[in-house]
């Protein structure tokens, strides 16, 4: 069945966005974030500077171009989980699935600057990372509050959301460290799964029943 005109436009838009992001991040990794201009990114991607900003409102957004995917995945762990499946179980599954990133982490090690190398020590990118994480926490807290029927101003949804996002990030960083230290995929995956079970076993003592399923 032929794709509609609207579908073709959306496909072209997504391809252009991906091309710009890939081009920008290749330049950032080769030379550093501050050393690359948006004009250079536009020229390398063979698009106008206006097109770059149409897809990415700020230069920092080019580094965090996957932030929307991360937000959607985290929100789905709350809103799309199976009936009777707790939020904690859903985030445990999300963290267990982080092992799928091991091959990409290995490839990342051969680059002169990984994503985290770019962000670390760069004030504007560190601020952007904070904004991204704060937005994810806020979106999750809103979803948790709605499901729990929490009163306005109840701090519990925010506390739970912050804890889950913090656990997710810490486990991901530990997985990256294990990949950097070496070992087979099987060994790293086994150690990661043990980390996840240990963390969520502890969290289950306090958060396992929120919101009630």
Residue pairs with C-beta under 8 A, 6 or more apart in sequence:
3 11
13 55
16 47
16 51
16 55
17 55
17 56
17 65
19 45
19 47
20 41
20 45
20 47
20 51
20 52
20 55
20 56
20 62
21 56
21 62
21 65
23 41
23 44
23 45
24 36
24 41
24 45
24 56
24 62
24 63
25 62
25 63
25 65
27 36
27 40
27 41
27 44
28 36
28 62
28 63
28 113
28 118
29 111
29 112
29 113
29 114
29 118
30 112
30 113
32 113
32 118
33 59
33 63
33 118
33 122
33 125
34 122
38 49
38 52
38 53
38 59
39 49
41 52
41 62
42 48
42 49
42 51
42 52
45 52
52 62
56 62
56 65
58 128
60 124
60 125
60 127
60 128
61 67
61 128
63 115
63 118
63 119
63 125
63 128
64 128
64 129
64 132
67 132
67 135
70 132
70 136
71 132
71 135
71 136
71 139
73 94
74 94
74 136
74 139
74 140
74 165
74 168
75 139
75 140
75 143
77 87
77 90
77 91
77 93
77 94
78 87
78 90
78 140
78 143
78 144
78 147
79 143
81 87
81 89
81 90
83 213
84 213
85 213
86 208
86 209
86 213
87 144
87 160
87 164
87 207
87 210
87 211
88 164
88 200
88 203
88 204
88 207
88 208
91 164
91 167
91 168
91 200
92 196
92 197
92 200
94 168
95 167
95 168
95 171
95 172
95 196
95 199
95 200
96 192
96 193
96 196
98 171
98 172
98 175
98 192
99 175
99 185
99 188
99 189
99 192
99 193
101 172
101 175
102 175
102 179
102 185
102 188
102 189
103 185
105 175
105 176
105 179
105 180
106 179
108 114
108 115
109 179
109 180
116 176
118 125
119 125
119 126
119 129
120 126
133 165
133 169
136 165
137 158
137 161
137 162
137 165
138 158
138 161
140 157
140 161
140 164
140 165
141 157
141 158
141 160
141 161
141 162
142 157
144 150
144 157
144 160
144 161
144 210
144 211
145 154
145 157
147 211
148 156
148 157
148 210
148 211
148 212
150 156
150 157
156 210
160 207
160 210
163 203
163 207
164 207
167 199
167 200
167 203
170 199
171 192
171 195
171 196
171 199
174 192
174 195
175 188
175 192
175 195
178 188
178 191
178 192
179 188
183 191
